Amino acid sequence: MRETCDVTIAGGGIVGCAIAQRLTAEGRRVVIVEKGQRLGNGASSAAMGGIITETDELCLGPLRELVKRSRELYPAWVAAVIGLSGIEVPLLTAGALQIALDDAEMIRLHERIVPRWQATGARAEPLLRHEVLRAEPLISRQVRGGFHLPAELALEPRRLMAALSAALWLDPGVRIRLGTRATRVDASPHGVAVHLDDGTRIESGHVIVAGGHLSGSLAPDHAGQLFPIKGEAIEVIAPGAGGYPMRHHVYASVEGRDIYAVPRNDGRLAVGVTHERGRSDTVPTPGNLAMIRHGLAALAPSAASWRMRRHWSGVRPGSVDGIPFIGPADRYGRLILATGHAGLGITLAPVTAELVGGLLDPGGTDAATRDLLALCDPARVRSAIGPSPTER
Ligand SMILES: Cc1cc2nc3c(=O)[nH]c(=O)nc-3n(C[C@H](O)[C@H](O)[C@H](O)COP(=O)(O)OP(=O)(O)OC[C@H]3O[C@@H](n4cnc5c(N)ncnc54)[C@H](O)[C@@H]3O)c2cc1C
């Protein structure tokens, strides 16, 4: 069987779906190939949902401009997804709190993190102990103080994926092939052929490889630069719940491990997360559950006794230098990688879609977009890709 379209997208997570939505809005015919039985089958449904711009140290380094751009795009992007799908996606806009539960962490924040916030122009408002407790009464009374980071947002990734998926199913410019795996990509100067495990061959101008932590199988020259990072989280629910159990999403460090809580608008509280580099199984473990519960008890003691609704794991797509791979991965510019977002893929989905749109329409890009594309260019990590025809 043979099919044609303008762009084939291998992988229907948040990255592939955000790109599909962007490209179809520009009038391109898109096919999404997803090996799972629904869109958002992988890491995208396992995420906590922080739209993170300050609380992850990576955001204060080379990713600064990338996360800032994505944050700018976020509210309008979510509104567009809601408009297209008719599915509400509550967006928590009160910001994040980064708090210190002991004196050592307070000193670390002041010595290591505050100067970086200042250097990058991040808005971080200091809070005294009683101000933290007033803002979030559930927080442990051990708290020493903290910071309010008003730019950060949060949402429920499964809800966002449901809306994005509904919008794409309604879109006449998009064909979605579920339960089908892309097995090989053959690029040429004239186009690209994507081979599927059911024998279909899709011919298009470009293929976007957005297969999360499995992307390397379709871009073998970069496979060694991409790796899985397993993460686990849980969800508890407040008794008699209704509404957000906290007003902010909250970061803390407990015995040197991050603990992160993100409230949902129906009384649930997602709490995580773990990081296991190199692991790609999705089996949640009792050891990690105990660790997360221990962190929750230190962060918000009363919430530790709430009923647990879920315990899950997902696999983030890691990259060797912590920067996503967004750009051409073959010598003809036909195979475009869009992966390696690690723990920031929900945050970076809108800017990734914008950058891929810019790659396919280079005449329409501005200098800032070109700078971000240069940052994320897979060729920055020299590999066996070989010279492009013009370099020969
Ligand atoms: C516990 C946890 C917490 C997280 N919290 C946050 C957070 O708070 N904020 C944030 O920004 N990010 C967070 N992340 C990271 C975020 O989830 C990921 O960066 C993001 O989901 C990656 O999206 P993706 O579309 O690239 O990958 P995925 O969602 O994994 O999607 C890739 C898809 O490609 C499909 N696929 C793979 N290979 C093929 C193939 N050959 N053919 C067809 N289909 C294929 C897979 O089935 C999958 O559905 C978290 C992740 C985890 C695990």
The ligand as an SDF file (V2000), in Angstrom:
LIG
                    3D

 53 58  0  0  0  0  0  0  0  0999 V2000
    6.8990   11.4960   35.6720 C   0  0  0  0  0  0  0  0  0  0  0  0
    7.0870   12.5700   34.6300 C   0  0  0  0  0  0  0  0  0  0  0  0
    6.8190   13.9000   34.9500 C   0  0  0  0  0  0  0  0  0  0  0  0
    6.9780   14.9000   33.9870 C   0  0  0  0  0  0  0  0  0  0  0  0
    6.6240   16.1780   34.3230 N   0  0  0  0  0  0  0  0  0  0  0  0
    6.7550   17.1670   33.3850 C   0  0  0  0  0  0  0  0  0  0  0  0
    6.3630   18.4980   33.7140 C   0  0  0  0  0  0  0  0  0  0  0  0
    5.8740   18.8040   34.8140 O   0  0  0  0  0  0  0  0  0  0  0  0
    6.5380   19.4540   32.7600 N   0  0  0  0  0  0  0  0  0  0  0  0
    7.0530   19.1850   31.5210 C   0  0  0  0  0  0  0  0  0  0  0  0
    7.2080   20.1010   30.7180 O   0  0  0  0  0  0  0  0  0  0  0  0
    7.3960   17.9090   31.1900 N   0  0  0  0  0  0  0  0  0  0  0  0
    7.2730   16.9100   32.0960 C   0  0  0  0  0  0  0  0  0  0  0  0
    7.6410   15.6330   31.7780 N   0  0  0  0  0  0  0  0  0  0  0  0
    8.2820   15.3780   30.4840 C   0  0  0  0  0  0  0  0  0  0  0  0
    7.2760   15.2020   29.3590 C   0  0  0  0  0  0  0  0  0  0  0  0
    6.3050   14.2540   29.7260 O   0  0  0  0  0  0  0  0  0  0  0  0
    7.9880   14.7310   28.0790 C   0  0  0  0  0  0  0  0  0  0  0  0
    9.1080   15.5610   27.8060 O   0  0  0  0  0  0  0  0  0  0  0  0
    7.0410   14.8120   26.8890 C   0  0  0  0  0  0  0  0  0  0  0  0
    5.8560   14.1240   27.1740 O   0  0  0  0  0  0  0  0  0  0  0  0
    7.6930   14.2250   25.6380 C   0  0  0  0  0  0  0  0  0  0  0  0
    6.7140   14.2270   24.6390 O   0  0  0  0  0  0  0  0  0  0  0  0
    6.9470   13.4430   23.2850 P   0  0  0  0  0  0  0  0  0  0  0  0
    5.7660   13.6900   22.4390 O   0  0  0  0  0  0  0  0  0  0  0  0
    8.2970   13.7900   22.7610 O   0  0  0  0  0  0  0  0  0  0  0  0
    7.0800   11.9230   23.7290 O   0  0  0  0  0  0  0  0  0  0  0  0
    5.9350   10.8640   24.0960 P   0  0  0  0  0  0  0  0  0  0  0  0
    4.8310   11.4780   24.8400 O   0  0  0  0  0  0  0  0  0  0  0  0
    6.6320    9.7140   24.7200 O   0  0  0  0  0  0  0  0  0  0  0  0
    5.3350   10.4720   22.6890 O   0  0  0  0  0  0  0  0  0  0  0  0
    6.0660    9.7460   21.7390 C   0  0  0  0  0  0  0  0  0  0  0  0
    5.0680    8.8610   21.0260 C   0  0  0  0  0  0  0  0  0  0  0  0
    5.7110    8.2480   19.9090 O   0  0  0  0  0  0  0  0  0  0  0  0
    5.2400    6.9480   19.7780 C   0  0  0  0  0  0  0  0  0  0  0  0
    6.2440    6.2370   19.0010 N   0  0  0  0  0  0  0  0  0  0  0  0
    7.5360    5.9990   19.3310 C   0  0  0  0  0  0  0  0  0  0  0  0
    8.1770    5.3820   18.3230 N   0  0  0  0  0  0  0  0  0  0  0  0
    7.2780    5.2190   17.3270 C   0  0  0  0  0  0  0  0  0  0  0  0
    7.3470    4.6290   16.0240 C   0  0  0  0  0  0  0  0  0  0  0  0
    8.4860    4.1130   15.5380 N   0  0  0  0  0  0  0  0  0  0  0  0
    6.2250    4.6190   15.2560 N   0  0  0  0  0  0  0  0  0  0  0  0
    5.0500    5.1610   15.7360 C   0  0  0  0  0  0  0  0  0  0  0  0
    4.9370    5.7190   16.9640 N   0  0  0  0  0  0  0  0  0  0  0  0
    6.0410    5.7610   17.7430 C   0  0  0  0  0  0  0  0  0  0  0  0
    5.0530    6.4560   21.1870 C   0  0  0  0  0  0  0  0  0  0  0  0
    4.1170    5.4050   21.2630 O   0  0  0  0  0  0  0  0  0  0  0  0
    4.5700    7.7230   21.8930 C   0  0  0  0  0  0  0  0  0  0  0  0
    3.1530    7.7860   21.9310 O   0  0  0  0  0  0  0  0  0  0  0  0
    7.4620   14.5910   32.6960 C   0  0  0  0  0  0  0  0  0  0  0  0
    7.7070   13.2610   32.3700 C   0  0  0  0  0  0  0  0  0  0  0  0
    7.5290   12.2520   33.3100 C   0  0  0  0  0  0  0  0  0  0  0  0
    7.7920   10.8260   32.9260 C   0  0  0  0  0  0  0  0  0  0  0  0
  1  2  1  0
  2  3  1  0
  2 52  2  0
  3  4  2  0
  4  5  1  0
  4 50  1  0
  5  6  2  0
  6  7  1  0
  6 13  1  0
  7  8  2  0
  7  9  1  0
  9 10  1  0
 10 11  2  0
 10 12  1  0
 12 13  2  0
 13 14  1  0
 14 15  1  0
 14 50  1  0
 15 16  1  0
 16 17  1  0
 16 18  1  0
 18 19  1  0
 18 20  1  0
 20 21  1  0
 20 22  1  0
 22 23  1  0
 23 24  1  0
 24 25  2  0
 24 26  1  0
 24 27  1  0
 27 28  1  0
 28 29  2  0
 28 30  1  0
 28 31  1  0
 31 32  1  0
 32 33  1  0
 33 34  1  0
 33 48  1  0
 34 35  1  0
 35 36  1  0
 35 46  1  0
 36 37  1  0
 36 45  1  0
 37 38  2  0
 38 39  1  0
 39 40  1  0
 39 45  2  0
 40 41  1  0
 40 42  2  0
 42 43  1  0
 43 44  2  0
 44 45  1  0
 46 47  1  0
 46 48  1  0
 48 49  1  0
 50 51  2  0
 51 52  1  0
 52 53  1  0
M  END
$$$$
